[in-house]
């Protein structure tokens, strides 16, 4: 299972209601969706950055899972998502690549 870091920000161009009561309903809908993802374990972590219009998400699954999660909050929230390579795997790949380059240089 892959792990993803999502950086999210509110989309100022989204069709946000101008009426405060209606805007509160949209916020509650978004909060309920995230609460569900956290309760089911599909999202491990969610947080806000100072300023309250952006933040981060850490989640697992595959690329289709992540696409579905991100797209479900659109157009109100825009996401930039990065797949995380665990340290041990990244370290091992880096060692293999450097070793292969060194061997190639000897030829």
N, C-alpha and C positions, 0 to 999 in steps of 0.2 A: 504494500500500500504506500502510495506517495504521500508526501506531506507538503502543504502549501502555505505560503505567507501571502496574504492578501492585504494590500493597502487600499483603503476605501476613502472616498470623499463624497460629500453631498453634491449633487449636480444642481448648480444654480439655475440651469436652463430647463430643469424638469417642471412639469405642470403642478407646482406647489400651490395649494389653495391660498388665497389671500385672506380668507376669513379665518381668524385664530382658532375657532372651534373645529373647523374642517381640517386645518393644518395639524391640530392635535390628534385628530382621528388618523391621519396618515402616519404620524409619528408612532402612535400606538400600534398600528398595523405592522410597521417595520420592526418595532420592539418585540411584538408577539412572534413574528417570524424568526427573529434571532433567538429569542427565548426557547423556541421549539428546537432549533438546531443545536443549541447548547445542551438542552435537556436530553436529547436523543444521542448526544455524543458525536454527532456529525461535525460539529465545530468544537475544538478543544479550548480555544481562547478567543475573546473578543474584547477590544478596548478602544477608548477614545484618546486622541491626542488633545493637548490643550488647545482651546479654541472651539472644540466640540463640533467641528464640521468635517473631521476626518479621523481616521484611526486605523486599526489593524485587525486581522482575523488569522488565526492559525487553525487549519483544518486538514483532515486526511481524506484519502479516497483516490480516485483516478481523475484524469483530466475532464471527463464528461461530468463527474460529480461536481467538480469545482466550477465548470462552466454553468451548470444548472444553478448552483448556489449563487454565483455572481449575477447571473442574468435574472434571477428571481427578484432582485432588488432594483433592477433597472426600470425606469429611467431616473428614479430618485437618487440612486447611489451609483457612482462609477467606481470600478475596481481595476487595480493593477496587480496582477497575480504572478508570483514567482514560485516555481517548484523548488523545494529544499533538498539538496543532496546531503545526507548525513555526513558528519565529520569523518568517520572511519572510511566510508566508501570514497569520499573525495580525496582523502589522504592516500588511499591505496591506488586510486587512478592516477593521481599526480606522481606518485613514485614510479608506476609503470611507464608513464609517458616520458618522464625524465630519463629513466633507465634506457628506454628504446631510443631516445634521441642520442644519448651517450654512445650506445652501441652503433648507431648509424654513422656517427662522426668518426668512429674508428675505421670504417671501411674506406 
